Amino acid sequence: MKNFKTLPLLFFLFLITSNAQSPQYLIQETTKKILNSQSVYFTQEAHYPNPVGKIDTVTTRFQLQKNENTEIGFDALLQDKYFDVLYKNGKYTSVNHRKKVVELHTKMKPEQMKQHFEGISSYKRSPLPLLTKN
């Protein structure tokens, strides 16, 4: 009698899992949608343990606008509590709010700007490197 009760449950579980989309498929479809968008805006919140035993929270806002004429493929504005980074029309500017310093990275070659931008910790911890991987 027990076998007859578990059989419908197993069949139901089989139906659910057979219609489920794989994580890889969902990532591919999401990547396509984001890369085909003209602009993408999102907020990223990261939590880091500090030596005192508390958690530091860093919130970064990303604004991306497709621009095929730039080295990274888009114009970008990254903003958090202490830093802003603007990469627009191939020009790279950073603002350090703590030091009250604005840097215009005019002497960098486009490839150097790309490497510097991709080296920003907020960028590296965002979904963007996954989307731009070949």
Disulfide bonds with the S-S distance in Angstrom:
none
